[in-house]
Amino acid sequence: MKKIWESIIRGYLWVIEPVAALLVKLRINPNAITTVGTVFTVAGGVAFGMGYIRTGGFIIGLTAIFDVLDGTVARRTGQSTVFGAFYDSTLDRLADGVVLGGIAYFFAATPHHNLPMVAVSIMGIIGTYLVSYARARAEGLGIDAKVGVMQRPERVVLMSVPQAFFGLAFDGKLLMGVIVLLTVTSWITAIQRIMFVRSTTLNTVTTPLRVLNDKSTQSARNTTRRAQS
């Protein structure tokens, strides 16, 4: 399965290579690419919310191009920055929230009203945020927690391909199945990352963690961080 996924990625990169080369030649700011991609994602989320499921799926699929292009252009033009990475990650969280928020609105305010699916969509939002936060917090501790069954590329594919081709097939049951699958696997991924960090830190020697505050810098210097069992 991994080899198939890697082959798909290589083919995808080959297809968009001419676009990347043009953007590099024009020296387009990668942050601008990130912003445009986020605007498209918001449009996709709005389309979902208004019931245009196929349109939303195609738009979300299009945004995958921007996810690849911004990093590619940044590297090739020497414009990779810490702020660029922060900006990209922050807008990714906005995109995740808007897309699933649109789905939640669709199930809450359209003829396809389904209260349990509203709850599932909201749990999906929380799950995707936990996945991203767990990795970011782990990186802050010096641990690469890029593990789990449902990472961002897989989420984009899951939220675009079935909807773009099948829309509300089977009276919307396909869409429901996709959202349930996304939610469940997001929470599984979050738990996987938590367990990965836990197993990584269990055998790590504790080191002092310096905490500064305006009351007692001396006591803060003595504060230590311990991995919780």
C-alpha positions in Angstrom: 0.0 0.0 0.0 2.9 2.3 0.9 4.5 1.7 -2.5 1.3 2.5 -4.3 0.9 5.7 -2.4 4.5 6.7 -3.1 4.0 6.0 -6.9 0.9 8.2 -6.9 2.9 11.0 -5.2 5.7 10.7 -7.8 3.2 10.8 -10.6 1.5 13.8 -9.1 4.7 15.7 -8.7 5.6 14.9 -12.3 2.3 16.4 -13.5 2.7 19.7 -11.6 6.4 20.1 -12.3 5.8 22.6 -15.2 3.7 24.8 -13.0 6.3 24.7 -10.2 9.0 25.5 -12.7 7.0 28.6 -14.0 6.4 29.8 -10.4 10.1 29.4 -9.6 11.1 31.3 -12.8 8.7 34.2 -11.8 10.0 34.0 -8.2 6.5 34.0 -6.8 6.5 34.4 -3.0 5.6 31.0 -1.5 3.5 32.6 1.2 1.3 34.1 -1.6 0.8 30.5 -2.9 -0.1 29.3 0.6 -2.6 32.2 0.9 -4.2 31.5 -2.5 -4.5 27.8 -1.6 -6.2 28.6 1.6 -8.7 30.9 -0.1 -9.6 28.0 -2.4 -10.0 25.7 0.5 -12.4 28.2 2.2 -14.3 28.3 -1.0 -14.5 24.5 -1.0 -15.8 24.5 2.6 -18.4 27.0 1.7 -19.5 24.9 -1.2 -19.8 21.9 1.1 -21.9 24.0 3.5 -24.3 25.1 0.7 -24.8 21.5 -0.5 -22.6 21.7 -3.6 -20.7 18.5 -2.6 -19.2 17.7 -5.9 -18.0 21.2 -6.5 -16.5 21.3 -3.0 -14.7 18.1 -3.7 -13.2 19.3 -6.9 -12.1 22.6 -5.2 -10.5 20.7 -2.3 -8.7 18.5 -4.7 -7.3 21.6 -6.5 -5.9 22.9 -3.2 -3.6 19.9 -3.0 -1.6 21.5 -5.8 -0.9 24.6 -3.6 0.1 22.4 -0.7 2.9 21.0 -2.8 3.8 24.1 -4.8 4.4 26.5 -1.8 7.1 24.2 -0.3 8.7 23.4 -3.7 8.9 27.1 -4.7 10.3 28.1 -1.3 13.1 25.5 -1.5 14.1 26.1 -5.2 14.1 29.9 -4.8 15.8 30.0 -1.5 12.8 31.6 0.2 12.3 29.0 2.9 11.9 30.7 6.2 10.8 29.8 9.7 7.8 32.2 9.4 6.9 30.5 6.1 6.7 27.2 7.8 4.7 28.7 10.7 2.4 30.5 8.3 1.7 27.4 6.2 1.0 25.3 9.2 -1.4 27.9 10.7 -3.4 28.2 7.5 -3.6 24.4 7.2 -5.4 24.4 10.5 -7.8 27.1 9.2 -8.4 25.0 6.1 -9.1 21.8 8.2 -11.6 23.7 10.3 -13.4 25.4 7.4 -13.8 22.2 5.4 -15.2 20.1 8.2 -17.1 23.1 9.5 -18.8 23.3 6.1 -19.8 19.7 6.3 -21.2 20.2 9.8 -23.2 23.1 8.5 -24.5 21.0 5.6 -25.8 18.4 8.0 -27.2 21.0 10.4 -29.0 23.5 8.1 -30.0 21.7 4.8 -32.7 19.2 3.9 -30.1 16.5 4.7 -30.3 17.5 8.3 -28.7 14.9 10.5 -27.8 15.8 14.1 -25.5 12.8 14.8 -23.5 13.7 11.7 -23.1 17.2 13.0 -21.6 15.8 16.1 -19.3 13.5 14.1 -18.2 16.4 12.0 -17.3 18.5 15.1 -15.5 15.5 16.6 -13.6 15.3 13.3 -12.5 18.9 13.6 -11.2 18.3 17.1 -9.5 15.1 16.0 -7.7 16.8 13.1 -6.5 19.6 15.4 -5.2 17.0 17.9 -3.3 15.3 15.2 -1.6 18.5 14.2 -1.0 19.7 17.7 0.5 16.4 18.9 3.1 16.6 16.1 3.8 20.3 16.7 4.2 19.8 20.4 6.4 16.8 19.9 8.7 18.7 17.6 9.0 21.3 20.3 10.4 18.5 22.5 12.8 17.4 19.8 10.7 14.4 18.7 9.5 13.8 15.1 6.0 12.3 15.6 5.1 12.1 11.9 3.3 8.8 12.4 -0.3 7.6 12.2 -2.8 6.3 9.7 -4.5 9.7 8.8 -2.1 12.5 8.1 -2.8 15.7 6.1 -2.3 14.3 2.6 -4.6 11.4 3.3 -7.2 13.8 4.7 -7.1 16.0 1.6 -7.6 12.9 -0.6 -10.4 11.6 1.5 -12.2 14.9 1.5 -11.9 15.5 -2.2 -11.9 12.4 -4.4 -15.1 10.6 -3.2 -17.0 13.9 -3.1 -15.8 15.1 -6.5 -16.8 11.9 -8.2 -19.8 10.7 -6.3 -21.3 13.7 -4.5 -24.3 12.7 -2.5 -24.4 9.1 -3.9 -26.6 6.6 -2.1 -28.7 9.5 -0.6 -25.6 11.0 1.1 -24.6 7.8 2.9 -21.3 7.8 1.1 -20.5 11.2 2.4 -21.5 10.1 5.9 -19.2 7.1 5.6 -16.3 9.3 4.5 -16.8 11.7 7.5 -17.1 8.9 10.0 -13.9 7.3 8.6 -12.0 10.6 8.7 -13.1 11.3 12.2 -12.3 7.8 13.6 -8.9 7.6 11.8 -8.0 11.2 13.0 -8.6 10.2 16.6 -6.7 7.0 16.1 -3.8 9.0 14.6 -3.8 11.4 17.5 -3.6 8.5 20.0 -0.9 6.9 17.9 1.2 10.1 18.1 0.6 10.4 21.9 1.7 6.8 22.4 4.7 7.3 20.1 5.9 10.3 22.1 5.2 8.5 25.4 7.3 5.5 24.3 10.1 7.8 23.0 10.3 9.7 26.3 10.0 6.7 28.7 13.7 5.9 28.2 14.9 9.5 27.9 17.0 11.0 30.7 15.1 13.8 32.4 16.6 17.2 31.7 16.0 20.6 33.4 13.3 22.7 31.8 13.9 26.4 32.4 10.7 28.3 33.0 10.7 32.1 33.4 8.1 34.1 35.2 8.1 37.5 36.9 7.7 36.1 40.4 10.5 33.7 41.0 13.2 33.1 38.4 15.3 31.2 40.9 12.6 28.6 41.6 11.9 28.3 37.9 15.5 27.3 37.2 15.0 24.4 39.5 11.9 23.2 37.8 12.3 19.9 36.0 10.3 18.2 33.3 9.6 14.5 33.7 8.0 12.2 31.2 4.6 11.1 32.6 3.9 7.4 32.8 
